[in-house]
């Protein structure tokens, strides 16, 4: 037997016993061939070569399939085979629900917007918490319900209202990209409650998977799901998983749509003053359109409608002597509603920076500051309606990652670029120039509820 063949066999990394047996079999075959020279020797040599090749392939196949090279992990889809209940959607969303959802959305944003260029989806988070709510009991249930429903909406009504709202949004935005997706990942030792799965399939369409969370490739399985639901815009959501994790939850929103009134003027470069009071050169879009807006000594606000459905982009900028955080801190459901409802249609020359922001954040601490604490406590969490396991079920992490791009009518950088300032004397139209930090929202025009909220401290442009 040649040294090269022995070396190749060693490279397969078989255990010593299997390796010795393989070498013995091949040696015996070689000995027989050397002692049996006849007219069929050529044919025998071919048969031996072919048989040895197949044998090695089989050995490699067994090693790869059952051995240390097989690190792939497949998550079990717990929603397969689970039926959903036919329900009648609400004709109208109650004032209590709208006020509660708006209050929670703004309160959470106040916490998150302490970070620069923060962006999050209130709706996506509400759906995640609604999912957990249905699997909770006792104090865990009370804290979530009290936070989501400040004005007294019951758990059952929250379910049906969330379902009604998302159904309307997805229907009205069928030609735009509005993907709201939620998932729960349970360790494979959990015995899931089928009633819990049925409720969440009926109202939230939350994906639920059983997975060995301690396996090396568990993050890859989760990241693959994230990539799929965000049209590959978000490829990596998680790198490692804590060794004590029993459950992970993810909520994502990916949004992209075209303007009803596209930016028609050439993109130009101009100065943007960041929240750090630094001046940077950024790309700005501009157009003159007849839109809802307001311009006062304290602030400037515009509402840009999207082409599809009932969604609008609201940009709110305090005057440059007012800090953006101070401006945000004074927002609540009433002041936001008053500002939006006070907008009047007029000819406006809008100058808005292009930006493209991806933002990832663990929301545990921010939710705790609003009163949701128990579900994150390994000893105190009461999530037994979800199922049972050897230890107690608790939420290790609620993480959200969002992606938003704001540009001309298309996302391709095909428009002309000029390094010049836009003169205020272009026309008699009012000029609103977003050249310093501002708050933005994507809202549902029917309810004025924010689907996405963010702050631009520095326009990130690619």
CORNORBEL-V673022 format. One record per residue. N is the residue number from 1. RES is the residue in one small letter. SS is DSSP state (A for helix, B for strand, O for the rest). PSI is psi as a letter, one per 30 degrees, with the letter a starting at -180 (* if undefined). BURIAL is 1 if it has 16 or more other ideal C-beta (glycine too) atoms within 10 Angstrom, else 0. Layout:
((N;RES;SS;PSI;BURIAL) (N;RES;SS;PSI;BURIAL))
//
This chain:
((1;x;O;k;0) (2;x;O;l;0) (3;x;A;e;0) (4;x;A;e;0) (5;x;A;e;0) (6;x;A;e;0) (7;x;A;e;0) (8;x;A;e;0) (9;x;A;e;1) (10;x;A;e;0) (11;x;A;f;0) (12;x;O;f;0) (13;x;O;h;0) (14;x;O;l;1) (15;x;O;l;0) (16;x;A;e;0) (17;x;A;e;0) (18;x;A;e;0) (19;x;A;e;1) (20;x;A;e;0) (21;x;A;e;0) (22;x;A;e;1) (23;x;A;e;0) (24;x;A;e;0) (25;x;A;e;0) (26;x;A;e;1) (27;x;A;e;0) (28;x;A;e;0) (29;x;A;e;1) (30;x;A;e;0) (31;x;A;e;0) (32;x;A;e;0) (33;x;A;e;0) (34;x;A;f;0) (35;x;A;f;0) (36;x;O;i;0) (37;x;O;j;0) (38;x;O;a;0) (39;x;O;f;0) (40;x;O;g;0) (41;x;A;e;0) (42;x;A;e;0) (43;x;A;e;0) (44;x;A;e;0) (45;x;A;e;0) (46;x;A;e;0) (47;x;A;e;0) (48;x;A;e;0) (49;x;A;e;0) (50;x;A;e;0) (51;x;A;e;0) (52;x;A;e;1) (53;x;A;e;0) (54;x;A;e;0) (55;x;A;e;0) (56;x;A;e;1) (57;x;A;e;0) (58;x;A;e;0) (59;x;A;e;1) (60;x;A;e;0) (61;x;A;e;0) (62;x;A;e;0) (63;x;A;e;1) (64;x;A;e;0) (65;x;A;e;0) (66;x;A;f;0) (67;x;O;a;0) (68;x;O;f;0) (69;x;O;f;0) (70;x;O;j;0) (71;x;O;g;0) (72;x;O;k;0) (73;x;O;k;1) (74;x;O;k;0) (75;x;O;k;1) (76;x;B;k;0) (77;x;B;j;0) (78;x;O;f;1) (79;x;O;f;0) (80;x;O;k;0) (81;x;O;f;0) (82;x;O;k;1) (83;x;O;l;0) (84;x;O;l;0) (85;x;O;k;0) (86;x;O;k;0) (87;x;O;l;0) (88;x;O;k;0) (89;x;O;l;0) (90;x;O;k;1) (91;x;O;e;0) (92;x;O;k;0) (93;x;O;k;1) (94;x;O;l;0) (95;x;A;e;0) (96;x;A;e;1) (97;x;A;e;1) (98;x;A;e;1) (99;x;A;e;1) (100;x;A;e;1) (101;x;A;e;1) (102;x;A;e;1) (103;x;A;e;1) (104;x;A;e;1) (105;x;A;e;1) (106;x;A;e;1) (107;x;A;e;1) (108;x;A;e;1) (109;x;A;e;1) (110;x;A;e;1) (111;x;A;e;1) (112;x;A;e;1) (113;x;O;g;1) (114;x;O;f;0) (115;x;O;k;0) (116;x;O;k;0) (117;x;O;h;1) (118;x;O;k;1) (119;x;B;k;1) (120;x;B;l;1) (121;x;O;j;1) (122;x;A;e;1) (123;x;A;e;1) (124;x;A;e;1) (125;x;A;e;1) (126;x;A;e;1) (127;x;A;e;1) (128;x;A;e;1) (129;x;A;e;1) (130;x;A;e;1) (131;x;A;e;1) (132;x;A;e;1) (133;x;A;e;1) (134;x;O;f;1) (135;x;O;g;1) (136;x;O;l;1) (137;x;O;l;0) (138;x;A;b;0) (139;x;A;e;0) (140;x;A;e;1) (141;x;A;e;1) (142;x;A;e;0) (143;x;A;e;1) (144;x;A;e;1) (145;x;A;e;1) (146;x;A;e;0) (147;x;A;e;1) (148;x;A;f;1) (149;x;O;i;1) (150;x;O;f;1) (151;x;O;g;0) (152;x;O;h;0) (153;x;O;k;1) (154;x;O;l;0) (155;x;A;e;0) (156;x;A;e;0) (157;x;A;e;1) (158;x;A;e;1) (159;x;A;e;1) (160;x;A;e;1) (161;x;A;e;1) (162;x;A;e;1) (163;x;A;e;1) (164;x;A;e;1) (165;x;A;e;1) (166;x;A;e;1) (167;x;A;e;0) (168;x;A;e;1) (169;x;A;e;1) (170;x;A;e;0) (171;x;A;e;0) (172;x;A;f;1) (173;x;O;h;1) (174;x;O;f;0) (175;x;O;f;0) (176;x;O;l;0) (177;x;B;j;0) (178;x;B;j;1) (179;x;B;j;1) (180;x;B;j;1) (181;x;B;k;1) (182;x;B;k;1) (183;x;B;k;1) (184;x;B;k;1) (185;x;B;j;1) (186;x;B;k;1) (187;x;B;l;1) (188;x;O;f;1) (189;x;O;f;0) (190;x;O;k;1) (191;x;B;j;0) (192;x;B;k;1) (193;x;O;j;1) (194;x;A;e;0) (195;x;A;e;0) (196;x;A;e;1) (197;x;A;e;1) (198;x;A;e;1) (199;x;A;e;1) (200;x;A;f;1) (201;x;A;e;1) (202;x;A;e;1) (203;x;A;f;1) (204;x;O;f;1) (205;x;O;h;1) (206;x;O;k;1) (207;x;B;k;1) (208;x;B;k;1) (209;x;B;k;1) (210;x;B;k;1) (211;x;B;k;1) (212;x;O;j;0) (213;x;O;f;1) (214;x;O;f;0) (215;x;O;l;0) (216;x;O;e;0) (217;x;O;g;0) (218;x;A;e;1) (219;x;A;e;1) (220;x;A;e;0) (221;x;A;e;1) (222;x;A;e;1) (223;x;A;e;1) (224;x;A;e;0) (225;x;A;e;1) (226;x;A;e;1) (227;x;A;e;0) (228;x;A;e;0) (229;x;A;f;1) (230;x;O;g;1) (231;x;O;h;0) (232;x;O;g;0) (233;x;O;f;1) (234;x;O;j;1) (235;x;O;e;0) (236;x;O;j;0) (237;x;O;f;1) (238;x;O;k;1) (239;x;O;e;0) (240;x;O;l;0) (241;x;O;k;1) (242;x;O;k;0) (243;x;O;f;0) (244;x;O;g;0) (245;x;O;k;1) (246;x;O;f;1) (247;x;B;k;1) (248;x;B;k;1) (249;x;B;k;1) (250;x;B;k;1) (251;x;B;k;1) (252;x;B;k;1) (253;x;B;k;1) (254;x;B;k;1) (255;x;B;k;1) (256;x;B;k;1) (257;x;O;l;1) (258;x;O;l;0) (259;x;B;k;1) (260;x;O;e;0) (261;x;O;j;1) (262;x;O;l;0) (263;x;O;j;1) (264;x;O;f;0) (265;x;O;l;1) (266;x;O;k;0) (267;x;B;k;1) (268;x;B;l;1) (269;x;B;k;0) (270;x;B;l;1) (271;x;B;k;0) (272;x;B;k;1) (273;x;B;j;0) (274;x;O;l;1) (275;x;O;f;1) (276;x;O;g;0) (277;x;O;g;0) (278;x;O;k;0) (279;x;B;k;0) (280;x;B;l;0) (281;x;B;j;0) (282;x;B;l;1) (283;x;B;k;1) (284;x;B;k;1) (285;x;B;l;1) (286;x;B;l;1) (287;x;B;l;1) (288;x;B;j;1) (289;x;B;l;1) (290;x;B;j;0) (291;x;B;l;1) (292;x;B;k;1) (293;x;B;l;1) (294;x;B;k;1) (295;x;B;j;1) (296;x;O;a;0) (297;x;O;f;0) (298;x;O;f;0) (299;x;B;l;1) (300;x;B;k;1) (301;x;B;k;1) (302;x;B;l;1) (303;x;B;j;1) (304;x;B;j;1) (305;x;B;k;1) (306;x;B;l;1) (307;x;O;e;0) (308;x;O;k;1) (309;x;O;a;1) (310;x;O;h;0) (311;x;B;k;1) (312;x;B;l;1) (313;x;B;j;1) (314;x;B;k;1) (315;x;B;k;1) (316;x;B;j;1) (317;x;B;j;1) (318;x;B;l;1) (319;x;O;l;0) (320;x;O;f;0) (321;x;O;g;0) (322;x;O;k;0) (323;x;O;k;0) (324;x;A;e;1) (325;x;A;e;0) (326;x;A;e;0) (327;x;A;e;1) (328;x;A;e;1) (329;x;A;f;0) (330;x;O;f;0) (331;x;O;k;1) (332;x;O;a;0) (333;x;A;e;1) (334;x;A;e;0) (335;x;A;e;0) (336;x;A;e;1) (337;x;A;e;0) (338;x;A;e;0) (339;x;A;e;0) (340;x;A;e;1) (341;x;A;f;0) (342;x;O;f;0) (343;x;O;k;1) (344;x;B;k;0) (345;x;B;k;0) (346;x;B;l;0) (347;x;B;k;0) (348;x;B;k;1) (349;x;B;j;1) (350;x;B;k;1) (351;x;B;j;1) (352;x;B;k;1) (353;x;B;k;1) (354;x;O;k;1) (355;x;B;l;1) (356;x;B;j;0) (357;x;B;k;1) (358;x;B;k;0) (359;x;B;k;1) (360;x;B;k;0) (361;x;B;k;1) (362;x;B;k;0) (363;x;O;g;1) (364;x;A;e;1) (365;x;A;e;0) (366;x;A;e;1) (367;x;A;e;1) (368;x;A;e;0) (369;x;A;f;0) (370;x;O;f;1) (371;x;O;f;0) (372;x;O;j;1) (373;x;O;e;1) (374;x;A;e;1) (375;x;A;f;1) (376;x;A;f;1) (377;x;O;j;0) (378;x;O;e;0) (379;x;O;e;0) (380;x;O;f;0) (381;x;O;k;1) (382;x;O;i;1) (383;x;O;h;1) (384;x;O;f;1) (385;x;O;f;1) (386;x;O;e;1) (387;x;B;a;1) (388;x;B;l;0) (389;x;O;l;1) (390;x;O;e;0) (391;x;O;a;0) (392;x;O;k;0) (393;x;O;k;1) (394;x;O;l;1) (395;x;O;j;1) (396;x;O;e;1) (397;x;B;k;1) (398;x;B;j;1) (399;x;B;k;1) (400;x;B;k;1) (401;x;B;k;1) (402;x;B;l;1) (403;x;B;k;1) (404;x;B;k;1) (405;x;B;k;1) (406;x;B;j;1) (407;x;O;a;1) (408;x;O;a;1) (409;x;O;f;1) (410;x;O;l;0) (411;x;O;f;0) (412;x;O;k;0) (413;x;O;i;0) (414;x;O;f;0) (415;x;O;l;1) (416;x;O;k;0) (417;x;B;k;0) (418;x;B;k;0) (419;x;B;i;0) (420;x;O;l;0) (421;x;O;k;0) (422;x;O;k;1) (423;x;O;k;0) (424;x;O;f;0) (425;x;O;g;0) (426;x;O;e;0) (427;x;O;a;0) (428;x;O;f;0) (429;x;O;k;0) (430;x;B;k;1) (431;x;B;k;1) (432;x;B;j;1) (433;x;B;j;1) (434;x;B;i;1) (435;x;O;g;1) (436;x;B;l;1) (437;x;O;k;1) (438;x;B;l;1) (439;x;B;k;1) (440;x;B;l;1) (441;x;B;k;1) (442;x;B;j;1) (443;x;B;l;1) (444;x;B;j;1) (445;x;O;f;0) (446;x;O;e;0) (447;x;O;f;1) (448;x;O;g;1) (449;x;O;k;1) (450;x;B;k;1) (451;x;B;e;1) (452;x;B;k;1) (453;x;B;k;1) (454;x;B;l;1) (455;x;B;k;1) (456;x;B;j;1) (457;x;O;e;1) (458;x;O;k;1) (459;x;O;j;1) (460;x;O;k;0) (461;x;O;k;0) (462;x;O;*;0))
//
